[in-house]
């Protein structure tokens, strides 16, 4: 049995079958998490191989450090957002890399961490900052943004057609009492979507899209991903690969469009003509993998 803090790497064996790193290869794990993906690839690297792992969550860095400490390759763990990968690699004296991996999923330990406040299944402080150095929390947005701004955030990042109604319920509630916890927000969202005469059939929890939208907004997730994608061609060596595992259509669309644009420019060859998704067996073992999509591109030109 896996505890809530144990994170199962998604599409691990699939990635291993797609990516062949040389013994002296250089890998960037843009979201090191608990180090599951890096552990597998690190076992194929020799003493001249290098893994540079990024994460904004200090607890993840600490867990990854313990997990990767016995690898034979060099390991550098950096507490930084992957949007700053170019600057951080320059600091380390690394000019080119052979593999960039970005698993954009939320770590199981982060979902269970009350200090982060991401879960609508348990009552937690309404924070959602994976990087505690950020200033704006989800509570700040929920309690201070006007109704239109809230609706726009929920629609743009959560893709919820009921965004205006949800925003209206949030504003109405906060006029009486400040919204401080995930449990409060989840209950308000559920009431908004279960209004009189409304018959909404959802395969997911009613608060899922609102919570996704707030998390994306608080952590600037799409802007950071766009910056990583734009930087990757400058960092990859010829025949180097970038692999991105996304978990919702907004992320996947960014990756798909970036790969297509770079293919038109003659920079990338797209390895995955269609995104690779988990098998039924993997989803049964790890239900959080069900929405994962893996896309891989290979750089085909010299810088």
N, C-alpha and C positions, 0 to 999 in steps of 0.2 A: 504493500500500500504506500502511496506517496502522500507525504504530509503537505499542508498548504504551502510550505516554504520551499518544497522541492520542485524545481522547474524542469519539465521534460522538453528537450530541444525538438523543435518541429522539423520534419522532413530531413532528419539527420542522415540517414542512410542514403536517401535520394541525392542529397548534396554530395556525399562522399563518392557516389557513382558518377557524378557529373564533373567534378573538379579534381584535377591531378596536379598537385603541387610538387615541384622539384624539392630535393632534400634541403637546398639552400633558399627555398622560397620565402617570400615576405608576404604575410597575410595581415590585413586590417579587419578586425572584428569590430564593426562600428557600434554594436550593441552587445557588449560582452556578457551581460546578465550574470548567470552563475557559471559561465565558461563551458557549457556543454558542447557547442559547436567547435570552439577553439581546442578543446581537449582532444577531440577526434582528429582534427587536422594537425594539431601539434605532435601527435604520435607518429606522423609520417615525416616530420621534419628532423633534420640533423642538427648538429651544433651550430652550423652557420645559418640555419633557418631562423626566422623572426616572426613573432606574433605581436601586433600592437592592438590592444583592446581598449575600447572607449566605453565609458558609461558616465552619466551624470549623477547616478545614485551611488553614494559612497559605500552603502551596505553591499551592493552588487560587486563593486570593486574588491571589497574584502573577501567575499565568498569566492570570487573568481581566482583571487590570488592563492587561496588555500587549495583550490581544485587543480590549478595549473603548476603548482610549485615544483612538481617532480618531472616536468617535461625536460627533454634534452635540448630543446631549442631556446633561444633568447625570448623572453617575455617582458613586454613593457605595458603596464596598465596605466591609463591616463583618465583622470576625472575631468572629462570635457565632453561637450556635445559634439556629435559627429559632424556637425556643420563646420566645425573648426579643424577638420582633419588635416587640411593642407598646412596650416600654421603649426599644428602640433608635430607633424612629421618633419617639417623643416627644423624644428627645435631639436628633434632626435637625430638629425642628419640623414634622414631617409628621403631619397628623391623619387624612387620608383617602387611600386608594389606589384605583386603577381596576382593578388586576390583581394577583393573587397566584398565583405559579407555584411548585410544589414538585415537582421531579424527584427521587424518593427513591432512585434507582439509585446504585450505587457507581461513581465515576469510574474509567476505565481506568488512569489514572496512579496512583490509590490502590491498585488491585489489584496493580500492578507494583512498588509502593514497599516495599522490604524493611523500612524503618523503621516502617511501619504493621503489616505482618505479617498480611495478610488471605488470602493465597493458599495453597491446599493443593497446588497444582501445582508450587510451588517451596518449598524449605526456607528459612523465614524465622523471625526471632524471634517468638514467640507473644505478640503485643501486642494488635492489633486496635483500638487507640484512634485514631480519626480525629482527635479533638481531644486533642492531647498534654497538655493541661492537666488532663485526667481522671486520677484516681489509680489506679483499678483496671484491671489488664490482664487479657487472657484467660488468661495463665499464672497469675495470682493465683487466678482462679476455678477453673481446672483442677486446681491443686495444693493448694488450701486448702478448697474447698467439700466438704461431705460427700456421700456417694453419692446420697442422696435428693435433695438440692438440685441436684446435677448432672443427675440424671435429669429432674427437674421443668423445669429450664431447657431441656434438649434437646427435651423433649416440648412445652412451652408455646410456645417461640419457633422451634423447628425442625420441629415437627409430625412427629417421627420416632417411630413405634410401637416401635422397638427401643431407645428411650431408656434403659431400665433396664439392658439388656445393655451398651450403650455405656458408661454410667456405671460399671458393674461392672468392665469391662475397663480403664477409665481409672484407677480407684482401685487395682486390682491392679498396674498398671504403675508408678504413681507411688510405690508402696511400695518398689520396687526402684531406681527412678531418676526424678529430677524431670523433668517434661515441659516443655521449654523452647522447642521449635520447632514450626512448623506441620507440618513433615514428620513429626515424631514423632506428633503428634496424628492426622494423616491416616492414618498406618500403623496406629495402634491402632484407629481407627474401622473401617478396612477389615477388620482381623482380627475385630473384634466382629461384623461383618455377614457374615462368610464362615465362621462357625463350623460345626462338624461337623453335617452333616445339614441345613444351612440352604440353601435355594435361593431367593435373593432376586434378582429381576430389576429392575434400576433403569435408568431412562433417564438419570439423573444420577450424578455421582461419589458413591460411598458417604459421603464426608465432607461433602457439600454442606450437608445439614440441620444437622449439628452445628456447622459453621463459621458458618452463618447465625444459629443460636441464640446462640452466643457473641458474635458481632458486635452483635446486637440488645441483648443484656444489657449488654455493656461500654459501649455508646454511648447507652443509654436511649432507643432509637429510637422505640418505640411511645408512651412517655410524652411524648416531645417532639412527636411528630406530633399526639397528642391535644390538647396545649396549643395548637399552631398552629391546629388546626381550631376550637377553642373561641374563639380570639381573632379569627379572620378576620372574623366578622360585625361586630365593633366597628370594624374598620379599613376595610372596603370601603365605598366610596361607593355610592349607589343606582345600579343597573345595572352595578356593578363585578362582576368574575368571579374565582372561584378555580378553578384547575386543578391537579390532583394526578396525577402519574404514579407508580403503585405497581408493585412487582415481585414481591410475594408476597401470599397471601390474607389474612394478618394485617393488613397495611397497607390493602389494598383494602377489607376489611370495615369498618375504622374509618372510612374515607372515605365509603363507601356509607351506613353508618348515620348518620353526622353529616349528610350532605346530606339524607337522608330526614327526620331529626328537624327540621332547619331548614325543610324544605318544609312539614311539618305546622304549624309555628309561623308560617308565612307569611313567613319571612325570605328563603328561596331559591326560585328556580325551577331545577329540574334540567335542564340543557341536554343532557346525555348520558343518555338513558333506559337505555342499556346502555353499559358501558365500551367505549371505542374501543381497538382493538388494532392493532399494526403490520401492514402488508401483507406478503405473501410476499416481495415485492421488497425491502422494508426489512430483513426478517429475514435474507434471503440476503446483503445487504450488511453487516449488523450483527447477528450471531447473538445478542449480548447483549440485543437488543431483544425477543427472543421472548416473554418473560413480562410485558412492559409492558402496563399498563392505564391508560387516561386517563379521568378523570371530571371534568366541569366543571359548576359551579353558578353562577348569577347572583343577586346580591342584588336584591330587588324592593321593599324598603321603605327609607324614610329612617330614620336613627338617632333 
